[in-house]
């Protein structure tokens, strides 16, 4: 329902037919990554993205995600991208560095290339939090990627 009747509002569009989606997944905390991937792929397929139009690249860890996203974005082959991974707090400051820098890198790639990127790199206190959130976060990332793809096309 429109928020105001006197303005044109762009409605969310989650249609996946005809779109090509690139996924970049960290292999660190691989069980969580697989759960994120499962939720994301199931939702992309449900929304009409053809399986053959989904490409998965895996990287060692969260800090490597932005470089592959940038390369995929610059290729022009993908309408939207999704970052998948999990950083779980440990006993050192490394958690903050990896969490902050991976998020910054993902945002930087999105802004520099104009390709929408859904960030589904979980940052959690422990494995249990990640396990509870992984499938839902993957699902939400698929939706965000498609919505942003259509929104950017509509505002151009």
ChimeraX commands (.cxc) that place a marker at each C-alpha (Angstrom):
marker #1 position 0.00,0.00,0.00 radius 0.5
marker #1 position 1.39,3.41,-0.96 radius 0.5
marker #1 position 2.57,5.62,1.88 radius 0.5
marker #1 position 1.23,8.74,0.16 radius 0.5
marker #1 position -1.31,9.01,-2.64 radius 0.5
marker #1 position 0.20,12.18,-4.10 radius 0.5
marker #1 position 3.64,10.78,-4.98 radius 0.5
marker #1 position 4.99,7.98,-7.13 radius 0.5
marker #1 position 6.45,5.23,-4.96 radius 0.5
marker #1 position 8.66,2.50,-6.35 radius 0.5
marker #1 position 7.38,-0.79,-5.02 radius 0.5
marker #1 position 9.75,-3.62,-4.03 radius 0.5
marker #1 position 10.22,-6.15,-6.81 radius 0.5
marker #1 position 11.60,-9.60,-5.97 radius 0.5
marker #1 position 11.18,-11.19,-9.41 radius 0.5
marker #1 position 14.22,-13.26,-10.27 radius 0.5
marker #1 position 13.42,-14.43,-13.80 radius 0.5
marker #1 position 16.16,-13.53,-16.26 radius 0.5
marker #1 position 18.60,-12.30,-13.62 radius 0.5
marker #1 position 22.14,-13.54,-13.09 radius 0.5
marker #1 position 23.33,-13.64,-9.49 radius 0.5
marker #1 position 26.87,-14.12,-8.23 radius 0.5
marker #1 position 27.57,-15.52,-4.78 radius 0.5
marker #1 position 30.88,-15.26,-2.92 radius 0.5
marker #1 position 31.17,-17.49,0.15 radius 0.5
marker #1 position 33.89,-17.75,2.76 radius 0.5
marker #1 position 34.99,-21.30,3.56 radius 0.5
marker #1 position 35.98,-20.29,7.10 radius 0.5
marker #1 position 33.19,-21.48,9.44 radius 0.5
marker #1 position 32.08,-23.58,6.49 radius 0.5
marker #1 position 29.07,-25.19,8.19 radius 0.5
marker #1 position 27.58,-21.73,8.74 radius 0.5
marker #1 position 28.47,-20.72,5.19 radius 0.5
marker #1 position 26.69,-23.79,3.87 radius 0.5
marker #1 position 23.58,-22.85,5.86 radius 0.5
marker #1 position 23.69,-19.30,4.48 radius 0.5
marker #1 position 24.16,-20.70,0.98 radius 0.5
marker #1 position 21.25,-23.11,1.40 radius 0.5
marker #1 position 18.86,-20.34,2.46 radius 0.5
marker #1 position 20.08,-17.99,-0.25 radius 0.5
marker #1 position 19.89,-20.48,-3.11 radius 0.5
marker #1 position 16.50,-21.83,-2.06 radius 0.5
marker #1 position 15.09,-18.31,-2.03 radius 0.5
marker #1 position 16.68,-17.29,-5.33 radius 0.5
marker #1 position 15.20,-20.37,-6.98 radius 0.5
marker #1 position 11.81,-19.78,-5.34 radius 0.5
marker #1 position 11.81,-16.21,-6.66 radius 0.5
marker #1 position 12.49,-17.38,-10.22 radius 0.5
marker #1 position 16.26,-17.16,-10.71 radius 0.5
marker #1 position 17.29,-20.08,-12.92 radius 0.5
marker #1 position 19.84,-22.41,-11.30 radius 0.5
marker #1 position 22.19,-22.04,-14.26 radius 0.5
marker #1 position 22.20,-18.26,-13.71 radius 0.5
marker #1 position 23.56,-18.57,-10.16 radius 0.5
marker #1 position 27.35,-18.70,-9.84 radius 0.5
marker #1 position 29.19,-19.53,-6.61 radius 0.5
marker #1 position 32.80,-18.61,-5.91 radius 0.5
marker #1 position 34.38,-19.61,-2.60 radius 0.5
marker #1 position 37.24,-17.87,-0.83 radius 0.5
marker #1 position 39.35,-18.76,2.23 radius 0.5
marker #1 position 37.87,-16.16,4.59 radius 0.5
marker #1 position 35.76,-13.04,4.98 radius 0.5
marker #1 position 38.60,-10.66,4.13 radius 0.5
marker #1 position 38.93,-12.21,0.68 radius 0.5
marker #1 position 35.25,-11.71,-0.20 radius 0.5
marker #1 position 35.45,-8.07,-1.40 radius 0.5
marker #1 position 38.14,-8.69,-4.03 radius 0.5
marker #1 position 36.17,-11.49,-5.68 radius 0.5
marker #1 position 32.97,-9.42,-5.47 radius 0.5
marker #1 position 34.75,-6.55,-7.20 radius 0.5
marker #1 position 36.06,-8.81,-9.95 radius 0.5
marker #1 position 32.60,-10.30,-10.49 radius 0.5
marker #1 position 30.96,-6.86,-10.50 radius 0.5
marker #1 position 33.46,-5.52,-13.03 radius 0.5
marker #1 position 32.86,-8.51,-15.32 radius 0.5
marker #1 position 29.38,-7.22,-16.17 radius 0.5
marker #1 position 28.01,-10.78,-16.00 radius 0.5
marker #1 position 25.92,-10.33,-12.84 radius 0.5
marker #1 position 22.84,-8.28,-12.06 radius 0.5
marker #1 position 23.47,-8.55,-8.30 radius 0.5
marker #1 position 25.87,-10.21,-5.90 radius 0.5
marker #1 position 25.64,-11.78,-2.45 radius 0.5
marker #1 position 28.41,-12.06,0.16 radius 0.5
marker #1 position 28.11,-15.11,2.42 radius 0.5
marker #1 position 30.20,-15.91,5.47 radius 0.5
marker #1 position 30.50,-15.89,9.22 radius 0.5
marker #1 position 32.88,-14.25,11.66 radius 0.5
marker #1 position 32.56,-15.58,15.21 radius 0.5
marker #1 position 34.03,-13.67,18.12 radius 0.5
marker #1 position 37.13,-15.23,19.61 radius 0.5
marker #1 position 39.39,-14.17,22.42 radius 0.5
marker #1 position 41.40,-11.65,20.39 radius 0.5
marker #1 position 40.86,-8.32,18.63 radius 0.5
marker #1 position 40.96,-10.16,15.29 radius 0.5
marker #1 position 37.15,-10.44,15.31 radius 0.5
marker #1 position 36.73,-6.65,15.11 radius 0.5
marker #1 position 39.28,-6.30,12.34 radius 0.5
marker #1 position 37.76,-9.03,10.17 radius 0.5
marker #1 position 34.16,-7.93,10.83 radius 0.5
marker #1 position 34.78,-4.26,10.17 radius 0.5
marker #1 position 37.10,-4.64,7.20 radius 0.5
marker #1 position 35.00,-7.22,5.39 radius 0.5
marker #1 position 31.89,-5.05,5.78 radius 0.5
marker #1 position 33.79,-1.94,4.68 radius 0.5
marker #1 position 35.19,-3.76,1.67 radius 0.5
marker #1 position 31.81,-5.09,0.60 radius 0.5
marker #1 position 30.24,-1.64,0.87 radius 0.5
marker #1 position 33.16,-0.06,-0.98 radius 0.5
marker #1 position 32.79,-2.51,-3.89 radius 0.5
marker #1 position 29.07,-1.87,-4.12 radius 0.5
marker #1 position 29.52,1.90,-4.20 radius 0.5
marker #1 position 32.48,1.82,-6.60 radius 0.5
marker #1 position 30.88,-0.52,-9.14 radius 0.5
marker #1 position 27.18,0.29,-8.84 radius 0.5
marker #1 position 26.40,-3.42,-8.58 radius 0.5
marker #1 position 24.03,-4.25,-5.73 radius 0.5
marker #1 position 25.57,-6.52,-3.12 radius 0.5
marker #1 position 23.64,-8.13,-0.28 radius 0.5
marker #1 position 25.89,-8.57,2.74 radius 0.5
marker #1 position 25.15,-11.86,4.50 radius 0.5
marker #1 position 28.40,-12.10,6.42 radius 0.5
marker #1 position 27.18,-12.92,9.90 radius 0.5
marker #1 position 29.08,-11.51,12.88 radius 0.5
marker #1 position 28.14,-13.40,16.02 radius 0.5
marker #1 position 29.30,-14.01,19.56 radius 0.5
marker #1 position 29.25,-17.80,19.20 radius 0.5
marker #1 position 28.38,-20.77,16.99 radius 0.5
marker #1 position 24.87,-21.08,18.43 radius 0.5
marker #1 position 23.91,-17.55,17.36 radius 0.5
marker #1 position 25.20,-18.23,13.86 radius 0.5
marker #1 position 23.36,-21.55,13.57 radius 0.5
marker #1 position 20.07,-19.91,14.54 radius 0.5
marker #1 position 20.46,-17.07,12.03 radius 0.5
marker #1 position 22.16,-18.66,9.02 radius 0.5
marker #1 position 19.26,-19.87,6.87 radius 0.5
marker #1 position 17.12,-16.79,7.53 radius 0.5
marker #1 position 20.02,-14.44,6.77 radius 0.5
marker #1 position 20.72,-16.28,3.51 radius 0.5
marker #1 position 17.05,-15.99,2.57 radius 0.5
marker #1 position 16.98,-12.27,3.37 radius 0.5
marker #1 position 20.17,-11.68,1.38 radius 0.5
marker #1 position 18.61,-13.26,-1.72 radius 0.5
marker #1 position 15.60,-10.99,-1.37 radius 0.5
marker #1 position 17.74,-7.89,-0.83 radius 0.5
marker #1 position 19.89,-8.62,-3.87 radius 0.5
marker #1 position 16.88,-8.97,-6.17 radius 0.5
marker #1 position 15.07,-5.97,-4.72 radius 0.5
marker #1 position 18.10,-3.71,-5.06 radius 0.5
marker #1 position 18.74,-4.90,-8.61 radius 0.5
marker #1 position 15.24,-3.86,-9.67 radius 0.5
marker #1 position 15.29,-0.65,-7.65 radius 0.5
marker #1 position 18.53,0.54,-9.25 radius 0.5
marker #1 position 17.12,-0.15,-12.71 radius 0.5
marker #1 position 13.96,1.78,-11.83 radius 0.5
marker #1 position 15.76,4.89,-10.57 radius 0.5
marker #1 position 18.15,5.16,-13.55 radius 0.5
marker link #1:1,2 radius 0.2
marker link #1:2,3 radius 0.2
marker link #1:3,4 radius 0.2
marker link #1:4,5 radius 0.2
marker link #1:5,6 radius 0.2
marker link #1:6,7 radius 0.2
marker link #1:7,8 radius 0.2
marker link #1:8,9 radius 0.2
marker link #1:9,10 radius 0.2
marker link #1:10,11 radius 0.2
marker link #1:11,12 radius 0.2
marker link #1:12,13 radius 0.2
marker link #1:13,14 radius 0.2
marker link #1:14,15 radius 0.2
marker link #1:15,16 radius 0.2
marker link #1:16,17 radius 0.2
marker link #1:17,18 radius 0.2
marker link #1:18,19 radius 0.2
marker link #1:19,20 radius 0.2
marker link #1:20,21 radius 0.2
marker link #1:21,22 radius 0.2
marker link #1:22,23 radius 0.2
marker link #1:23,24 radius 0.2
marker link #1:24,25 radius 0.2
marker link #1:25,26 radius 0.2
marker link #1:26,27 radius 0.2
marker link #1:27,28 radius 0.2
marker link #1:28,29 radius 0.2
marker link #1:29,30 radius 0.2
marker link #1:30,31 radius 0.2
marker link #1:31,32 radius 0.2
marker link #1:32,33 radius 0.2
marker link #1:33,34 radius 0.2
marker link #1:34,35 radius 0.2
marker link #1:35,36 radius 0.2
marker link #1:36,37 radius 0.2
marker link #1:37,38 radius 0.2
marker link #1:38,39 radius 0.2
marker link #1:39,40 radius 0.2
marker link #1:40,41 radius 0.2
marker link #1:41,42 radius 0.2
marker link #1:42,43 radius 0.2
marker link #1:43,44 radius 0.2
marker link #1:44,45 radius 0.2
marker link #1:45,46 radius 0.2
marker link #1:46,47 radius 0.2
marker link #1:47,48 radius 0.2
marker link #1:48,49 radius 0.2
marker link #1:49,50 radius 0.2
marker link #1:50,51 radius 0.2
marker link #1:51,52 radius 0.2
marker link #1:52,53 radius 0.2
marker link #1:53,54 radius 0.2
marker link #1:54,55 radius 0.2
marker link #1:55,56 radius 0.2
marker link #1:56,57 radius 0.2
marker link #1:57,58 radius 0.2
marker link #1:58,59 radius 0.2
marker link #1:59,60 radius 0.2
marker link #1:60,61 radius 0.2
marker link #1:61,62 radius 0.2
marker link #1:62,63 radius 0.2
marker link #1:63,64 radius 0.2
marker link #1:64,65 radius 0.2
marker link #1:65,66 radius 0.2
marker link #1:66,67 radius 0.2
marker link #1:67,68 radius 0.2
marker link #1:68,69 radius 0.2
marker link #1:69,70 radius 0.2
marker link #1:70,71 radius 0.2
marker link #1:71,72 radius 0.2
marker link #1:72,73 radius 0.2
marker link #1:73,74 radius 0.2
marker link #1:74,75 radius 0.2
marker link #1:75,76 radius 0.2
marker link #1:76,77 radius 0.2
marker link #1:77,78 radius 0.2
marker link #1:78,79 radius 0.2
marker link #1:79,80 radius 0.2
marker link #1:80,81 radius 0.2
marker link #1:81,82 radius 0.2
marker link #1:82,83 radius 0.2
marker link #1:83,84 radius 0.2
marker link #1:84,85 radius 0.2
marker link #1:85,86 radius 0.2
marker link #1:86,87 radius 0.2
marker link #1:87,88 radius 0.2
marker link #1:88,89 radius 0.2
marker link #1:89,90 radius 0.2
marker link #1:90,91 radius 0.2
marker link #1:91,92 radius 0.2
marker link #1:92,93 radius 0.2
marker link #1:93,94 radius 0.2
marker link #1:94,95 radius 0.2
marker link #1:95,96 radius 0.2
marker link #1:96,97 radius 0.2
marker link #1:97,98 radius 0.2
marker link #1:98,99 radius 0.2
marker link #1:99,100 radius 0.2
marker link #1:100,101 radius 0.2
marker link #1:101,102 radius 0.2
marker link #1:102,103 radius 0.2
marker link #1:103,104 radius 0.2
marker link #1:104,105 radius 0.2
marker link #1:105,106 radius 0.2
marker link #1:106,107 radius 0.2
marker link #1:107,108 radius 0.2
marker link #1:108,109 radius 0.2
marker link #1:109,110 radius 0.2
marker link #1:110,111 radius 0.2
marker link #1:111,112 radius 0.2
marker link #1:112,113 radius 0.2
marker link #1:113,114 radius 0.2
marker link #1:114,115 radius 0.2
marker link #1:115,116 radius 0.2
marker link #1:116,117 radius 0.2
marker link #1:117,118 radius 0.2
marker link #1:118,119 radius 0.2
marker link #1:119,120 radius 0.2
marker link #1:120,121 radius 0.2
marker link #1:121,122 radius 0.2
marker link #1:122,123 radius 0.2
marker link #1:123,124 radius 0.2
marker link #1:124,125 radius 0.2
marker link #1:125,126 radius 0.2
marker link #1:126,127 radius 0.2
marker link #1:127,128 radius 0.2
marker link #1:128,129 radius 0.2
marker link #1:129,130 radius 0.2
marker link #1:130,131 radius 0.2
marker link #1:131,132 radius 0.2
marker link #1:132,133 radius 0.2
marker link #1:133,134 radius 0.2
marker link #1:134,135 radius 0.2
marker link #1:135,136 radius 0.2
marker link #1:136,137 radius 0.2
marker link #1:137,138 radius 0.2
marker link #1:138,139 radius 0.2
marker link #1:139,140 radius 0.2
marker link #1:140,141 radius 0.2
marker link #1:141,142 radius 0.2
marker link #1:142,143 radius 0.2
marker link #1:143,144 radius 0.2
marker link #1:144,145 radius 0.2
marker link #1:145,146 radius 0.2
marker link #1:146,147 radius 0.2
marker link #1:147,148 radius 0.2
marker link #1:148,149 radius 0.2
marker link #1:149,150 radius 0.2
marker link #1:150,151 radius 0.2
marker link #1:151,152 radius 0.2
marker link #1:152,153 radius 0.2
marker link #1:153,154 radius 0.2
marker link #1:154,155 radius 0.2
marker link #1:155,156 radius 0.2
view
